Amino acid sequence: MVTDPQTACFEAGIKFGTLYHQFAGTPVSPASARSLERAMAEAIENQPYCESVSVDILDDELDAELADSAADYTELTGRFMEVEMRIEYEGVTVDTRMEMEDGYPLMKLVSVE
């Protein structure tokens, strides 16, 4: 039997997978960063049990990437964003965060209450 906390954590994983794999590779520039943040958050918030999503595209990381580039945009990867998500399922609240660890974006459970 699957518990409500397990289901809530599963839902969080589904939403993170959708967010990352739907938007990885999207062209992003300093001019488009804010609208892309909103689009990503609003797309994921449409999914069931998603209470809130916060996407922050890191301007300093983006600027550093573009400093020596001939292009004025790059492709979105995990190193350019911080994401937090709250899932609520049957009275269980799951808080999650995406963090870079050893150069790789990891989705983590922050709390399950």
Summary of the structure (lengths in Angstrom):
residues: 113
radius of gyration: 15.1
end to end distance: 19.2
largest distance: 55.2
contacts: 326
relative contact order: 0.23
helix: 40%
strand: 35%
